[in-house]
């Protein structure tokens, strides 16, 4: 995976941030939100995003490391 920045705030993204954007928004996306901007976009908390990341990792989703 290359280096990506948030399409809203321009912060450098982690692998998990790219993966959760792909899982929740669009698997074929080429631009991504950081967790904070994704939470604002989805009208939820950052903790809810973190919970989804933990859930998908525990389920063995191949998008997450």
PyMOL Python script that loads the backbone (N, CA, C, O; Angstrom):
from pymol import cmd

cmd.read_pdbstr("""\
ATOM      1  N   UNK A   1       0.846  -1.178   0.000  1.00  0.00           N
ATOM      2  CA  UNK A   1       0.000   0.000   0.000  1.00  0.00           C
ATOM      3  C   UNK A   1       0.888   1.237   0.000  1.00  0.00           C
ATOM      4  O   UNK A   1       1.876   1.314   0.730  1.00  0.00           O
ATOM      5  N   UNK A   2       0.522   2.180  -0.817  1.00  0.00           N
ATOM      6  CA  UNK A   2       1.254   3.436  -0.861  1.00  0.00           C
ATOM      7  C   UNK A   2       0.872   4.336   0.291  1.00  0.00           C
ATOM      8  O   UNK A   2       0.098   3.951   1.167  1.00  0.00           O
ATOM      9  N   UNK A   3       1.414   5.525   0.284  1.00  0.00           N
ATOM     10  CA  UNK A   3       1.106   6.513   1.311  1.00  0.00           C
ATOM     11  C   UNK A   3      -0.103   7.337   0.853  1.00  0.00           C
ATOM     12  O   UNK A   3      -0.130   7.846  -0.267  1.00  0.00           O
ATOM     13  N   UNK A   4      -1.087   7.458   1.725  1.00  0.00           N
ATOM     14  CA  UNK A   4      -2.304   8.207   1.412  1.00  0.00           C
ATOM     15  C   UNK A   4      -2.542   9.287   2.447  1.00  0.00           C
ATOM     16  O   UNK A   4      -2.146   9.152   3.605  1.00  0.00           O
ATOM     17  N   UNK A   5      -3.190  10.359   2.022  1.00  0.00           N
ATOM     18  CA  UNK A   5      -3.600  11.435   2.919  1.00  0.00           C
ATOM     19  C   UNK A   5      -5.119  11.557   2.868  1.00  0.00           C
ATOM     20  O   UNK A   5      -5.746  11.245   1.856  1.00  0.00           O
ATOM     21  N   UNK A   6      -5.693  12.012   3.965  1.00  0.00           N
ATOM     22  CA  UNK A   6      -7.139  12.228   4.058  1.00  0.00           C
ATOM     23  C   UNK A   6      -7.575  13.244   3.000  1.00  0.00           C
ATOM     24  O   UNK A   6      -6.927  14.273   2.810  1.00  0.00           O
ATOM     25  N   UNK A   7      -8.684  12.941   2.314  1.00  0.00           N
ATOM     26  CA  UNK A   7      -9.179  13.834   1.268  1.00  0.00           C
ATOM     27  C   UNK A   7      -9.828  15.094   1.839  1.00  0.00           C
ATOM     28  O   UNK A   7     -10.096  16.040   1.098  1.00  0.00           O
ATOM     29  N   UNK A   8     -10.080  15.116   3.139  1.00  0.00           N
ATOM     30  CA  UNK A   8     -10.688  16.302   3.753  1.00  0.00           C
ATOM     31  C   UNK A   8      -9.666  17.150   4.514  1.00  0.00           C
ATOM     32  O   UNK A   8      -9.590  18.360   4.304  1.00  0.00           O
ATOM     33  N   UNK A   9      -8.880  16.522   5.398  1.00  0.00           N
ATOM     34  CA  UNK A   9      -7.970  17.292   6.263  1.00  0.00           C
ATOM     35  C   UNK A   9      -6.494  17.144   5.874  1.00  0.00           C
ATOM     36  O   UNK A   9      -5.632  17.836   6.416  1.00  0.00           O
ATOM     37  N   UNK A  10      -6.212  16.247   4.940  1.00  0.00           N
ATOM     38  CA  UNK A  10      -4.868  16.030   4.402  1.00  0.00           C
ATOM     39  C   UNK A  10      -3.902  15.337   5.366  1.00  0.00           C
ATOM     40  O   UNK A  10      -2.702  15.296   5.097  1.00  0.00           O
ATOM     41  N   UNK A  11      -4.394  14.792   6.479  1.00  0.00           N
ATOM     42  CA  UNK A  11      -3.526  14.067   7.413  1.00  0.00           C
ATOM     43  C   UNK A  11      -3.112  12.736   6.796  1.00  0.00           C
ATOM     44  O   UNK A  11      -3.908  12.090   6.114  1.00  0.00           O
ATOM     45  N   UNK A  12      -1.855  12.323   7.036  1.00  0.00           N
ATOM     46  CA  UNK A  12      -1.396  11.033   6.537  1.00  0.00           C
ATOM     47  C   UNK A  12      -2.182   9.911   7.205  1.00  0.00           C
ATOM     48  O   UNK A  12      -2.416   9.941   8.413  1.00  0.00           O
ATOM     49  N   UNK A  13      -2.583   8.930   6.420  1.00  0.00           N
ATOM     50  CA  UNK A  13      -3.453   7.856   6.903  1.00  0.00           C
ATOM     51  C   UNK A  13      -2.690   6.603   7.283  1.00  0.00           C
ATOM     52  O   UNK A  13      -1.612   6.317   6.761  1.00  0.00           O
ATOM     53  N   UNK A  14      -3.282   5.865   8.210  1.00  0.00           N
ATOM     54  CA  UNK A  14      -2.774   4.543   8.573  1.00  0.00           C
ATOM     55  C   UNK A  14      -3.408   3.509   7.642  1.00  0.00           C
ATOM     56  O   UNK A  14      -4.387   3.799   6.955  1.00  0.00           O
ATOM     57  N   UNK A  15      -2.848   2.318   7.626  1.00  0.00           N
ATOM     58  CA  UNK A  15      -3.414   1.229   6.834  1.00  0.00           C
ATOM     59  C   UNK A  15      -4.861   0.954   7.258  1.00  0.00           C
ATOM     60  O   UNK A  15      -5.727   0.738   6.410  1.00  0.00           O
ATOM     61  N   UNK A  16      -5.121   0.962   8.574  1.00  0.00           N
ATOM     62  CA  UNK A  16      -6.475   0.696   9.068  1.00  0.00           C
ATOM     63  C   UNK A  16      -7.472   1.756   8.606  1.00  0.00           C
ATOM     64  O   UNK A  16      -8.630   1.432   8.342  1.00  0.00           O
ATOM     65  N   UNK A  17      -7.047   3.013   8.502  1.00  0.00           N
ATOM     66  CA  UNK A  17      -7.952   4.072   8.035  1.00  0.00           C
ATOM     67  C   UNK A  17      -8.328   3.868   6.572  1.00  0.00           C
ATOM     68  O   UNK A  17      -9.482   4.065   6.190  1.00  0.00           O
ATOM     69  N   UNK A  18      -7.368   3.477   5.764  1.00  0.00           N
ATOM     70  CA  UNK A  18      -7.661   3.181   4.358  1.00  0.00           C
ATOM     71  C   UNK A  18      -8.603   1.978   4.285  1.00  0.00           C
ATOM     72  O   UNK A  18      -9.566   1.981   3.519  1.00  0.00           O
ATOM     73  N   UNK A  19      -8.320   0.962   5.079  1.00  0.00           N
ATOM     74  CA  UNK A  19      -9.132  -0.258   5.061  1.00  0.00           C
ATOM     75  C   UNK A  19     -10.565   0.004   5.510  1.00  0.00           C
ATOM     76  O   UNK A  19     -11.500  -0.494   4.883  1.00  0.00           O
ATOM     77  N   UNK A  20     -10.759   0.769   6.574  1.00  0.00           N
ATOM     78  CA  UNK A  20     -12.126   1.003   7.062  1.00  0.00           C
ATOM     79  C   UNK A  20     -12.904   1.864   6.069  1.00  0.00           C
ATOM     80  O   UNK A  20     -14.109   1.668   5.907  1.00  0.00           O
ATOM     81  N   UNK A  21     -12.253   2.800   5.408  1.00  0.00           N
ATOM     82  CA  UNK A  21     -12.924   3.581   4.370  1.00  0.00           C
ATOM     83  C   UNK A  21     -13.383   2.645   3.250  1.00  0.00           C
ATOM     84  O   UNK A  21     -14.518   2.734   2.783  1.00  0.00           O
ATOM     85  N   UNK A  22     -12.494   1.753   2.826  1.00  0.00           N
ATOM     86  CA  UNK A  22     -12.855   0.805   1.770  1.00  0.00           C
ATOM     87  C   UNK A  22     -13.986  -0.112   2.210  1.00  0.00           C
ATOM     88  O   UNK A  22     -14.860  -0.438   1.406  1.00  0.00           O
ATOM     89  N   UNK A  23     -13.987  -0.526   3.450  1.00  0.00           N
ATOM     90  CA  UNK A  23     -15.024  -1.437   3.948  1.00  0.00           C
ATOM     91  C   UNK A  23     -16.373  -0.739   4.086  1.00  0.00           C
ATOM     92  O   UNK A  23     -17.405  -1.311   3.736  1.00  0.00           O
ATOM     93  N   UNK A  24     -16.373   0.488   4.593  1.00  0.00           N
ATOM     94  CA  UNK A  24     -17.640   1.169   4.879  1.00  0.00           C
ATOM     95  C   UNK A  24     -18.154   2.050   3.750  1.00  0.00           C
ATOM     96  O   UNK A  24     -19.360   2.275   3.652  1.00  0.00           O
ATOM     97  N   UNK A  25     -17.270   2.554   2.898  1.00  0.00           N
ATOM     98  CA  UNK A  25     -17.684   3.516   1.872  1.00  0.00           C
ATOM     99  C   UNK A  25     -17.621   2.905   0.474  1.00  0.00           C
ATOM    100  O   UNK A  25     -18.637   2.835  -0.217  1.00  0.00           O
ATOM    101  N   UNK A  26     -16.443   2.464   0.057  1.00  0.00           N
ATOM    102  CA  UNK A  26     -16.286   1.976  -1.307  1.00  0.00           C
ATOM    103  C   UNK A  26     -14.998   1.163  -1.394  1.00  0.00           C
ATOM    104  O   UNK A  26     -13.906   1.701  -1.211  1.00  0.00           O
ATOM    105  N   UNK A  27     -15.126  -0.107  -1.667  1.00  0.00           N
ATOM    106  CA  UNK A  27     -13.954  -0.986  -1.713  1.00  0.00           C
ATOM    107  C   UNK A  27     -12.960  -0.562  -2.789  1.00  0.00           C
ATOM    108  O   UNK A  27     -11.764  -0.825  -2.659  1.00  0.00           O
ATOM    109  N   UNK A  28     -13.430   0.082  -3.837  1.00  0.00           N
ATOM    110  CA  UNK A  28     -12.559   0.501  -4.938  1.00  0.00           C
ATOM    111  C   UNK A  28     -12.150   1.968  -4.856  1.00  0.00           C
ATOM    112  O   UNK A  28     -11.670   2.532  -5.840  1.00  0.00           O
ATOM    113  N   UNK A  29     -12.333   2.582  -3.713  1.00  0.00           N
ATOM    114  CA  UNK A  29     -12.007   4.001  -3.546  1.00  0.00           C
ATOM    115  C   UNK A  29     -10.533   4.260  -3.812  1.00  0.00           C
ATOM    116  O   UNK A  29      -9.682   3.396  -3.606  1.00  0.00           O
ATOM    117  N   UNK A  30     -10.257   5.467  -4.273  1.00  0.00           N
ATOM    118  CA  UNK A  30      -8.872   5.900  -4.463  1.00  0.00           C
ATOM    119  C   UNK A  30      -8.536   7.099  -3.574  1.00  0.00           C
ATOM    120  O   UNK A  30      -7.371   7.486  -3.474  1.00  0.00           O
ATOM    121  N   UNK A  31      -9.539   7.685  -2.932  1.00  0.00           N
ATOM    122  CA  UNK A  31      -9.365   8.753  -1.951  1.00  0.00           C
ATOM    123  C   UNK A  31     -10.033   8.319  -0.663  1.00  0.00           C
ATOM    124  O   UNK A  31     -11.057   7.636  -0.693  1.00  0.00           O
ATOM    125  N   UNK A  32      -9.461   8.710   0.477  1.00  0.00           N
ATOM    126  CA  UNK A  32      -9.901   8.162   1.752  1.00  0.00           C
ATOM    127  C   UNK A  32     -10.000   9.236   2.828  1.00  0.00           C
ATOM    128  O   UNK A  32      -9.294  10.243   2.780  1.00  0.00           O
ATOM    129  N   UNK A  33     -10.898   9.009   3.818  1.00  0.00           N
ATOM    130  CA  UNK A  33     -11.006   9.848   5.005  1.00  0.00           C
ATOM    131  C   UNK A  33     -10.173   9.252   6.137  1.00  0.00           C
ATOM    132  O   UNK A  33     -10.042   8.032   6.237  1.00  0.00           O
ATOM    133  N   UNK A  34      -9.611  10.108   6.989  1.00  0.00           N
ATOM    134  CA  UNK A  34      -9.029   9.647   8.254  1.00  0.00           C
ATOM    135  C   UNK A  34     -10.199   9.251   9.163  1.00  0.00           C
ATOM    136  O   UNK A  34     -11.357   9.490   8.820  1.00  0.00           O
ATOM    137  N   UNK A  35      -9.904   8.655  10.302  1.00  0.00           N
ATOM    138  CA  UNK A  35     -10.986   8.227  11.202  1.00  0.00           C
ATOM    139  C   UNK A  35     -11.840   9.398  11.666  1.00  0.00           C
ATOM    140  O   UNK A  35     -13.061   9.270  11.754  1.00  0.00           O
ATOM    141  N   UNK A  36     -11.222  10.534  11.963  1.00  0.00           N
ATOM    142  CA  UNK A  36     -11.993  11.695  12.430  1.00  0.00           C
ATOM    143  C   UNK A  36     -12.945  12.194  11.356  1.00  0.00           C
ATOM    144  O   UNK A  36     -14.120  12.439  11.632  1.00  0.00           O
ATOM    145  N   UNK A  37     -12.450  12.345  10.139  1.00  0.00           N
ATOM    146  CA  UNK A  37     -13.295  12.839   9.040  1.00  0.00           C
ATOM    147  C   UNK A  37     -14.336  11.801   8.632  1.00  0.00           C
ATOM    148  O   UNK A  37     -15.451  12.160   8.255  1.00  0.00           O
ATOM    149  N   UNK A  38     -13.985  10.526   8.703  1.00  0.00           N
ATOM    150  CA  UNK A  38     -14.953   9.465   8.410  1.00  0.00           C
ATOM    151  C   UNK A  38     -16.082   9.474   9.432  1.00  0.00           C
ATOM    152  O   UNK A  38     -17.249   9.319   9.074  1.00  0.00           O
ATOM    153  N   UNK A  39     -15.732   9.655  10.708  1.00  0.00           N
ATOM    154  CA  UNK A  39     -16.759   9.719  11.749  1.00  0.00           C
ATOM    155  C   UNK A  39     -17.703  10.901  11.498  1.00  0.00           C
ATOM    156  O   UNK A  39     -18.916  10.765  11.657  1.00  0.00           O
ATOM    157  N   UNK A  40     -17.162  12.043  11.112  1.00  0.00           N
ATOM    158  CA  UNK A  40     -18.008  13.197  10.789  1.00  0.00           C
ATOM    159  C   UNK A  40     -18.894  12.887   9.585  1.00  0.00           C
ATOM    160  O   UNK A  40     -20.085  13.200   9.600  1.00  0.00           O
ATOM    161  N   UNK A  41     -18.334  12.283   8.556  1.00  0.00           N
ATOM    162  CA  UNK A  41     -19.073  11.942   7.338  1.00  0.00           C
ATOM    163  C   UNK A  41     -20.218  10.975   7.641  1.00  0.00           C
ATOM    164  O   UNK A  41     -21.314  11.110   7.099  1.00  0.00           O
ATOM    165  N   UNK A  42     -19.950   9.993   8.519  1.00  0.00           N
ATOM    166  CA  UNK A  42     -20.954   8.982   8.859  1.00  0.00           C
ATOM    167  C   UNK A  42     -21.819   9.379  10.046  1.00  0.00           C
ATOM    168  O   UNK A  42     -22.732   8.646  10.426  1.00  0.00           O
ATOM    169  N   UNK A  43     -21.530  10.549  10.637  1.00  0.00           N
ATOM    170  CA  UNK A  43     -22.281  11.040  11.802  1.00  0.00           C
ATOM    171  C   UNK A  43     -22.249  10.021  12.953  1.00  0.00           C
ATOM    172  O   UNK A  43     -23.281   9.649  13.512  1.00  0.00           O
ATOM    173  N   UNK A  44     -21.041   9.592  13.280  1.00  0.00           N
ATOM    174  CA  UNK A  44     -20.847   8.668  14.399  1.00  0.00           C
ATOM    175  C   UNK A  44     -19.577   9.074  15.143  1.00  0.00           C
ATOM    176  O   UNK A  44     -18.908  10.035  14.762  1.00  0.00           O
ATOM    177  N   UNK A  45     -19.256   8.351  16.185  1.00  0.00           N
ATOM    178  CA  UNK A  45     -18.053   8.672  16.966  1.00  0.00           C
ATOM    179  C   UNK A  45     -16.824   7.967  16.393  1.00  0.00           C
ATOM    180  O   UNK A  45     -16.936   6.973  15.676  1.00  0.00           O
ATOM    181  N   UNK A  46     -15.658   8.501  16.725  1.00  0.00           N
ATOM    182  CA  UNK A  46     -14.404   7.846  16.349  1.00  0.00           C
ATOM    183  C   UNK A  46     -14.331   6.480  17.035  1.00  0.00           C
ATOM    184  O   UNK A  46     -13.818   5.524  16.453  1.00  0.00           O
ATOM    185  N   UNK A  47     -14.830   6.382  18.245  1.00  0.00           N
ATOM    186  CA  UNK A  47     -14.838   5.095  18.940  1.00  0.00           C
ATOM    187  C   UNK A  47     -15.672   4.065  18.185  1.00  0.00           C
ATOM    188  O   UNK A  47     -15.314   2.887  18.158  1.00  0.00           O
ATOM    189  N   UNK A  48     -16.775   4.487  17.573  1.00  0.00           N
ATOM    190  CA  UNK A  48     -17.576   3.561  16.761  1.00  0.00           C
ATOM    191  C   UNK A  48     -16.771   3.059  15.565  1.00  0.00           C
ATOM    192  O   UNK A  48     -16.872   1.890  15.194  1.00  0.00           O
ATOM    193  N   UNK A  49     -15.976   3.932  14.966  1.00  0.00           N
ATOM    194  CA  UNK A  49     -15.105   3.531  13.861  1.00  0.00           C
ATOM    195  C   UNK A  49     -14.060   2.535  14.373  1.00  0.00           C
ATOM    196  O   UNK A  49     -13.804   1.514  13.735  1.00  0.00           O
ATOM    197  N   UNK A  50     -13.462   2.838  15.526  1.00  0.00           N
ATOM    198  CA  UNK A  50     -12.471   1.925  16.122  1.00  0.00           C
ATOM    199  C   UNK A  50     -13.086   0.559  16.438  1.00  0.00           C
ATOM    200  O   UNK A  50     -12.442  -0.472  16.245  1.00  0.00           O
ATOM    201  N   UNK A  51     -14.328   0.552  16.923  1.00  0.00           N
ATOM    202  CA  UNK A  51     -15.017  -0.708  17.214  1.00  0.00           C
ATOM    203  C   UNK A  51     -15.203  -1.530  15.947  1.00  0.00           C
ATOM    204  O   UNK A  51     -15.012  -2.746  15.966  1.00  0.00           O
ATOM    205  N   UNK A  52     -15.570  -0.885  14.856  1.00  0.00           N
ATOM    206  CA  UNK A  52     -15.741  -1.573  13.561  1.00  0.00           C
ATOM    207  C   UNK A  52     -14.407  -2.134  13.080  1.00  0.00           C
ATOM    208  O   UNK A  52     -14.356  -3.248  12.558  1.00  0.00           O
ATOM    209  N   UNK A  53     -13.330  -1.375  13.252  1.00  0.00           N
ATOM    210  CA  UNK A  53     -11.999  -1.862  12.856  1.00  0.00           C
ATOM    211  C   UNK A  53     -11.659  -3.120  13.644  1.00  0.00           C
ATOM    212  O   UNK A  53     -11.219  -4.116  13.070  1.00  0.00           O
ATOM    213  N   UNK A  54     -11.861  -3.076  14.954  1.00  0.00           N
ATOM    214  CA  UNK A  54     -11.573  -4.253  15.794  1.00  0.00           C
ATOM    215  C   UNK A  54     -12.442  -5.439  15.369  1.00  0.00           C
ATOM    216  O   UNK A  54     -11.961  -6.570  15.298  1.00  0.00           O
ATOM    217  N   UNK A  55     -13.704  -5.183  15.091  1.00  0.00           N
ATOM    218  CA  UNK A  55     -14.633  -6.238  14.673  1.00  0.00           C
ATOM    219  C   UNK A  55     -14.171  -6.887  13.359  1.00  0.00           C
ATOM    220  O   UNK A  55     -14.089  -8.111  13.265  1.00  0.00           O
ATOM    221  N   UNK A  56     -13.873  -6.066  12.354  1.00  0.00           N
ATOM    222  CA  UNK A  56     -13.469  -6.611  11.061  1.00  0.00           C
ATOM    223  C   UNK A  56     -12.137  -7.354  11.154  1.00  0.00           C
ATOM    224  O   UNK A  56     -11.944  -8.364  10.478  1.00  0.00           O
ATOM    225  N   UNK A  57     -11.222  -6.865  11.982  1.00  0.00           N
ATOM    226  CA  UNK A  57      -9.951  -7.579  12.188  1.00  0.00           C
ATOM    227  C   UNK A  57     -10.209  -8.933  12.831  1.00  0.00           C
ATOM    228  O   UNK A  57      -9.633  -9.938  12.413  1.00  0.00           O
ATOM    229  N   UNK A  58     -11.071  -8.968  13.846  1.00  0.00           N
ATOM    230  CA  UNK A  58     -11.386 -10.223  14.530  1.00  0.00           C
ATOM    231  C   UNK A  58     -12.070 -11.220  13.603  1.00  0.00           C
ATOM    232  O   UNK A  58     -11.910 -12.430  13.762  1.00  0.00           O
ATOM    233  N   UNK A  59     -12.830 -10.715  12.636  1.00  0.00           N
ATOM    234  CA  UNK A  59     -13.518 -11.572  11.661  1.00  0.00           C
ATOM    235  C   UNK A  59     -12.570 -12.046  10.564  1.00  0.00           C
ATOM    236  O   UNK A  59     -12.944 -12.885   9.744  1.00  0.00           O
ATOM    237  N   UNK A  60     -11.354 -11.520  10.541  1.00  0.00           N
ATOM    238  CA  UNK A  60     -10.367 -11.943   9.562  1.00  0.00           C
ATOM    239  C   UNK A  60     -10.486 -11.255   8.222  1.00  0.00           C
ATOM    240  O   UNK A  60     -10.003 -11.781   7.219  1.00  0.00           O
ATOM    241  N   UNK A  61     -11.120 -10.082   8.177  1.00  0.00           N
ATOM    242  CA  UNK A  61     -11.268  -9.334   6.931  1.00  0.00           C
ATOM    243  C   UNK A  61      -9.890  -9.059   6.324  1.00  0.00           C
ATOM    244  O   UNK A  61      -8.998  -8.548   7.001  1.00  0.00           O
ATOM    245  N   UNK A  62      -9.726  -9.399   5.058  1.00  0.00           N
ATOM    246  CA  UNK A  62      -8.419  -9.296   4.409  1.00  0.00           C
ATOM    247  C   UNK A  62      -7.974  -7.855   4.130  1.00  0.00           C
ATOM    248  O   UNK A  62      -6.824  -7.630   3.752  1.00  0.00           O
ATOM    249  N   UNK A  63      -8.871  -6.878   4.310  1.00  0.00           N
ATOM    250  CA  UNK A  63      -8.470  -5.480   4.120  1.00  0.00           C
ATOM    251  C   UNK A  63      -7.604  -4.963   5.255  1.00  0.00           C
ATOM    252  O   UNK A  63      -6.864  -3.993   5.093  1.00  0.00           O
ATOM    253  N   UNK A  64      -7.703  -5.623   6.416  1.00  0.00           N
ATOM    254  CA  UNK A  64      -6.999  -5.175   7.627  1.00  0.00           C
ATOM    255  C   UNK A  64      -5.793  -6.059   7.895  1.00  0.00           C
ATOM    256  O   UNK A  64      -5.788  -7.247   7.572  1.00  0.00           O
ATOM    257  N   UNK A  65      -4.764  -5.454   8.496  1.00  0.00           N
ATOM    258  CA  UNK A  65      -3.560  -6.221   8.874  1.00  0.00           C
ATOM    259  C   UNK A  65      -3.662  -6.691  10.289  1.00  0.00           C
ATOM    260  O   UNK A  65      -2.749  -7.350  10.788  1.00  0.00           O
TER     261      UNK A  65
END
""", "prot")
cmd.dss("prot")
cmd.show_as("cartoon", "prot")
cmd.util.cbc("prot")
cmd.orient("prot")
